[in-house]
């Protein structure tokens, strides 16, 4: 079995019962020493009240202040008992009269008499409860020490006690007061409320004894123009409607109805007047009042403002010369100058762009108002002056608008130029941003946003001459590959220290690549999120155009593609189109048309034309399908068919570069009328058993071998040679399962001859699709010359008559060799180094030789 839990701790003993208060006498009067109103007291605890009571308890007494509502309930309860008793007496007399007249009490008189009796009975019980509650409220109220002035026994035997006590500080309200003797044994609960520990003897509270506790803590403004209409706001304690403001301007006071907003806020509109007057905020129901002074002045009119302009960011002093500054200098405790900027209309009040605190100058001739330390609205602002931060008189009518205005402007940030035209090999361009203005008093900063594309005039044009902007293609920032990036903006925040003006520069780094993009592409720089300065809207941006100097994607129809009859097969032949140069960041398109050669259109092949498109960075070989009509092609036929390309968009052809008609124009396909492996055309049939071939022609000559490497220069040291060499190539991008282009990892390529120390030239043969080439090498001497790379396009070779027997067919390729530059530029340490080759002039055959030297 589980053990039983321990018993809970014993409960604390119950508190001792609170003694029931006992009534002793009743309160008679309460009069305070507050000015001329004897029912009023300040809420700060400084007012003394004198109270009298009949038959008050003996011994030491304390004053107890409770909410007057309790005393008011006593009055209401007494009045209700009196009225219901009178109604009952009248109903009872009427019932007796009916009984005497008719011998019985009619039902209606009976019901009326009963209802009146019940009302009187309820009122009597309500009064008893009200008196009991008032005794408890007095007994539980916070005790205030009382000083007994006298105890006098009247002729009728009642004792009248006179005592004084201080009205305790607290929130404003109407109170009633009683005298209590609780023997001095007092307790306080957890919330701080008082309760007696012994029997309390309490005087009965009275609804005729009341003290208003009130306070006036602030009046704003305490001055206004002689024309009046000043909205005076009073803050304090115990405000209660109805209330009035009494302005004692002369022998006949002017009473203005007050608007009670809350128990702590009340407002009055001052009448017209002059000089200093006494004002009383008065409670209408009991005559309590709170006094204050109010000063009238002649309204100031602005004459001149100096300076007439300045920055809207940061603080500068505005000096205002105006009339009636005598009042401001003579009564500084009543008036505080303010300057309002941009207040429109003829009214003394209204919205302003900025309200500035001010002070009177040492000579008393002007008001000086500093602008905000942060910023305010810009523009031309009329300046007005007020002595009470509420009413701003219009400037003097005879003053000109420019003399009484302050122009807040700047400092302002602008782009120095709207467009910069640069070439791709410019490396960088510094875009100028200027901070303009008369003065800069704060630290200024601005961010620079970079967006792709833009509109500007073309190089050699200007907007002043009427040329309209042209929309340019978007330059690319931060592409997936280094060769996809056109520019970089490393710093995009500009700063000026306080006091500085002038130009700062945003450096745009132009990244030169080998990719054809478009003839003119652009980026736009924009200013935004300026701190402590304005950005001028029509000069907030500038366009940088980059002239692309790279060559478009170069395409070539591969010539000499052999095609053989396939018995029972599809009648199609495919003409390859290779990428033989350049790289594209835009889709490249060419149109093609099949024709030329020895084949007859629409007899031996169907007419074929269309377009081919290479997506960005696509270097794959594409094919054009041609339908051959084999029934019209003789078995002994050896025919040719050509195809021509015409650039359409972002592309060029080898034909357009060389200005010569390529062999593919007439010999893209070499069509043989016999199946692959059959006797070549030109043989004759001698027997039914087979074919007797003619003697084959001699084989085509092999491509010329590269020249032998040149020996090192005579002045080269023995150690000016390679220590190691690796060749890496970047395969072309391919599409993944989702159709997106992805870049494969680099592959290591073979080169010839095999690496050996002291050899200075190597050949690497790559397919056309390879996009990038890297040579990674080490030299035996750190000051040996660095190798560079040249490339040569090797065209296809026309097949021989019998090539279809041994399945040989030519293919285009690219040959790259290492070339040495004896001038020793770009020297590198003898460590493994990644290096991407530079592009040579397109399709110009060059020898592959190199040499190295030490310097």
Helices and strands as residue ranges (DSSP letters): E 22-32, E 40-42, E 48-54, E 62-67, H 68-102, H 107-140, E 143-145, E 147-153, E 159-166, E 173-181, E 186-188, E 194-196, E 201-204, E 211-220, E 223-225, E 231-237, E 243-248, E 254-257, E 259-260, E 265-269, E 276-283, E 289-297, E 302-306, E 309-310, E 317-322, H 325-330, E 338-341, E 354-360, E 367-370, E 379-386, E 405-408, E 412-415, E 419-423, E 428-436, E 444-452, E 454-456, G 463-465, E 470-474, G 482-484, E 487-488, E 493-496, E 502-510, E 520-531, E 534-535, G 537-539, E 541-547, E 553-557, E 561-564, E 572-581, E 588-597, E 609-614, E 622-627, G 630-632, E 638-649, E 651-653, H 654-658, H 664-667, E 669-672, E 684-687, E 690-692, E 722-730, E 734-735, E 741-742, E 747-749, E 763-766, E 772-779, E 787-794, E 813-820
